[in-house]
Amino acid sequence: MLVSALAALLLPGSPPPALPLLVGMASVAAGLSLVWLEIGKPWRALNVFFHPQTSWMTREGIVAGPLLACTAAAAWSGSAATLLAAALLGALYLYCQARILRASRAIPAWSHPRVVPLMLTCGLAEGCAALLLLGGAGSPALTALALAAAVARELAREAYRRGLVASAAPAPTLAWFTHPATRVLQGLRAVAALLLLAALAGWGGGAAAALGGALLLATGWALKLILITRAAYRRGAQMLHAPVRGQPSAASVGLPLGAPGAGRR
C-alpha cells in the first residue's frame, strides 16, 4: 500500500492505484486474521489494544484500522490527500511490524537492531515487486525504484549478517547464512536485480521487469521465512558435556563447567 500510494503520487507511468491498493488491503487483513486465529483465546483479541505504551503489536493494531480506511478511500477516490494518508500510515504500519521483531529479546536473530532496516527494505522491495506484477512493468521509473529497493535490501541484509556475527549470535543462526538454500536465494536475488537492470536498458522490456519483480517478491518472502522459522534460535545456557551416571561433575573435581576434562576423570 505504501509503494502503491507513493507511486500514484510521484512516479509517471505507474498503474492506476485502485487494484494494487485493494490487494494491499487484502494482504493486511489476511495477516491480521491469521494472527487473530493463532491467539489461544481469540475472543480476547481486543486486549491487544490495551498496551500502546509498551507493545508494538498494540501500536500495529491501532494503525491498522485507519490504514485500511484511508486505503479504501484512496482506492475509491484516487485523491492526492487520501493517497498521501495511505502512504504515511503504510510506512508506520511497516515500521511497527519491524519493531515487533526487534522487541523479541530472547531470539538474537530477531532482536538485533539491524533487523529493523532489513525488514523496512524488504517491505519496500516487495511492494515495488508487487506493483510491477500488477500492471507497472511498463514504467521505467517504477522499475528503477524496484532496482534501488533490491540493492538497498541486499545492503541491509549484509549489514544485518555482519551485526549478528559481531554480536556472537548462536552458531545455528549464523549457519543459515551459508546454507545451500540461502546460497540459491542469493543467486536468485542477483538474477532479479539483473533482470530489472536489463529492463531499464531496454532489453526484454516489460517481460523482464515483471519476471524480475516476481523473483524479487518470492526471494523476499523466502528470506523472511528463513529468518522467522529457521534461524530463530535462542541464546541461553549450554551444556557442553552431558552428565553420565557414576562420573564426577565439573564442580566436584574443581573444574569450570565446559572446561576440558569436565564431567570425566
JOLIN-V481896 format. One record per pair of residues at least 6 apart in sequence whose ideal C-beta (glycine too) atoms are under 7 Angstrom apart, sorted by the first residue. I is the first residue (numbers start at 1). J is the second residue. If there is no record, write none. Layout:
# JOLIN-V481896
I:J / I:J
This chain:
# JOLIN-V481896
1:21 / 1:24 / 1:71 / 1:86 / 1:90 / 2:87 / 2:90 / 2:91 / 2:94 / 2:127 / 3:124 / 3:127 / 3:128 / 3:131 / 4:17 / 4:20 / 4:21 / 4:24 / 4:131 / 5:17 / 5:74 / 5:83 / 5:86 / 5:87 / 5:90 / 6:87 / 7:14 / 7:131 / 7:136 / 7:142 / 8:14 / 8:17 / 8:83 / 9:80 / 9:83 / 9:84 / 11:139 / 11:141 / 11:142 / 11:145 / 12:141 / 13:138 / 13:139 / 13:141 / 14:136 / 14:139 / 14:142 / 15:131 / 15:134 / 15:135 / 15:136 / 17:74 / 17:75 / 17:78 / 17:83 / 18:75 / 19:134 / 20:130 / 20:131 / 20:134 / 21:71 / 21:74 / 21:75 / 21:86 / 22:75 / 23:130 / 23:134 / 24:71 / 25:68 / 25:71 / 25:72 / 28:64 / 28:67 / 28:68 / 29:68 / 32:64 / 36:42 / 36:45 / 39:45 / 48:57 / 48:58 / 48:61 / 49:58 / 49:61 / 49:62 / 51:58 / 52:58 / 52:59 / 52:62 / 56:96 / 56:99 / 56:100 / 56:103 / 57:100 / 59:96 / 60:93 / 60:96 / 60:97 / 60:100 / 63:89 / 63:92 / 63:93 / 63:96 / 64:93 / 66:89 / 67:89 / 67:90 / 67:93 / 70:82 / 70:85 / 70:86 / 70:89 / 71:86 / 73:82 / 74:82 / 74:83 / 74:86 / 94:120 / 94:123 / 95:120 / 97:119 / 98:115 / 98:116 / 98:119 / 98:120 / 99:116 / 101:110 / 101:115 / 101:119 / 102:111 / 102:113 / 102:115 / 102:116 / 104:110 / 104:111 / 105:111 / 106:234 / 107:232 / 107:234 / 108:164 / 108:167 / 108:169 / 108:170 / 108:173 / 108:235 / 109:164 / 109:169 / 109:173 / 109:227 / 109:231 / 109:232 / 109:233 / 110:232 / 112:160 / 112:163 / 112:164 / 112:167 / 114:159 / 114:160 / 114:163 / 115:160 / 117:156 / 118:156 / 118:157 / 118:160 / 121:149 / 121:152 / 121:153 / 121:156 / 122:153 / 122:220 / 122:223 / 122:224 / 124:149 / 125:149 / 125:150 / 125:153 / 125:216 / 125:220 / 126:217 / 126:220 / 128:142 / 128:145 / 128:146 / 128:149 / 129:146 / 129:213 / 129:216 / 129:217 / 130:217 / 131:142 / 132:142 / 132:143 / 132:146 / 132:209 / 132:210 / 132:213 / 133:210 / 133:213 / 133:214 / 136:142 / 137:206 / 137:209 / 137:210 / 137:213 / 138:206 / 140:200 / 143:196 / 143:199 / 143:200 / 143:209 / 144:200 / 146:196 / 146:213 / 146:216 / 147:193 / 147:196 / 147:197 / 147:200 / 150:189 / 150:192 / 150:193 / 150:196 / 150:216 / 151:193 / 154:189 / 161:177 / 164:173 / 164:174 / 165:174 / 170:233 / 170:235 / 172:233 / 173:231 / 173:233 / 176:182 / 176:226 / 176:230 / 176:231 / 182:226 / 185:219 / 185:222 / 185:223 / 188:215 / 188:219 / 189:219 / 191:215 / 192:212 / 192:215 / 192:216 / 192:219 / 195:208 / 195:211 / 195:212 / 195:215 / 196:209 / 196:212 / 198:204 / 198:208 / 199:205 / 199:208 / 199:209 / 199:212 / 240:258 / 241:262 / 241:263 / 243:249 / 243:263 / 244:263 / 247:263 / 247:264 / 247:265 / 249:263 / 250:256 / 250:257 / 250:259 / 250:262 / 250:263 / 255:261 / 255:262 / 256:262
